[in-house]
Amino acid sequence: MDQPHEPQRDQSRPGARQASRPLPRSAGASGESADRLTILAHELGNILDGSLRSLGLAQRALDDAEQPRPGETPDEARRRLEIVRQSLHRMAELVDAAMRAAGNGGAHLSVPATPIELGEAIFHAVDVLSPAAAEHGVKINTIVSNGLCGVPAGTLYPVIVNGLTNAIEAIGAAAGSGGSGGGLVEISAGWTEDGRVRLTIRDDGVGLPNAATETIFRFGFTTKRRGSGIGLAIARSIVEEMPDGMLRLFGRTDRPGTGRPGAVFEVTFRPTAVAGGTAGAA
C-alpha cells in the first residue's frame, strides 16, 4: 500500500498554539442546531481518531527499535508522540472553550491562549490524519503560501480536519465500490486578489451525491453508513462566523468520465489581523 507523501511545504512550522474559542451556536444552514455536547464530541472524535492511530505507529516503531523497518525508527516514534501531544492540547482547548461557553468560567483547564497560525493548523491536521490516509493508500500534497505567515488560524482547525477526513473517506469509498485503490488529496492555502484567504482541499474520490447543493450542509444529512450528519453543518457554521467567511463544497470539473469525479472543499475568509502586519494579498 502506498504511504502518503511528506507534505510539500513552503512555509516553516511556527511554534504557536491555538486559542480557546466558543463553540458555534448554529449547526446547519437549515436553521437546525446541535447541542454543544454533540458538537464537542464530534470535534474531539475527529482529532482523537488520528491521535490513536499515531500512538499505534509510535508504539510499533518503539517495539521494533532493535530491528527497525523503513519508516519505523525511534525518531519517527518521537515525531508521532509530538503530534499526539499537540492533539491533546487542542482537545483540551476545545473542552476549555465548551466549559466557558456553558458559564463555567472558573472550571476551565490551564491552556495557553496564544493563537496558532494557519500554516501550522494545516500541517498538524495533515500529520494527524496521515495514518488514516495511509490505510486507504491516499497521498496528501500540501502547499501553503509563504505570504500567509502570521495569519492566525482562528477557529478553522476542526474545519480543516473535517475537510481532510471527508476527502480521505471519499477516496476510500471509491475503492470500496469497486474502483481502483488509493488516490490523491491536495490541500492548498493562499491569498485571493481581493485580500481574502482561500483554503482548498481537492480529492479524487466518489464525488458528491446528485443534487446535493445545500442539502449536504443540513444538520443530520449524511451519505455515510456510519455518518453523524453534523460535520459539514458544524464546519459551515464556524466559517460563517468569520469575517466574509464562506464554505463551499462542489464537484470537480477536470475529471469527466473517470468514474471518480472528486470534490472540492473551499473555505474563504478575510483575516482581521496578521502578526507583524496588516491583512492583505501577498
Secondary structure, DSSP 8 states (H G I E B T S, - for coil): ---------SS-------------S---TTS----HHHHHHHHHHHHHHHHHHHHHHHHHHHHTSSS--TT-SHHHHHHHHHHHHHHHHHHHHHHHHHHHHTT-GGG---------BHHHHHHHHHHHHHHHHHHTTEEEEEEE-GGGTT-B-TT-HHHHHHHHHHHHHHHHHHHHTTS-S-EEEEEEEEE-TTS-EEEEEEE-SS---TT-GGGGGSTT---STT--S-HHHHHHHHHHTSTT-EEEEEE-SS-TTSS---EEEEEEE--S-BTTB-----
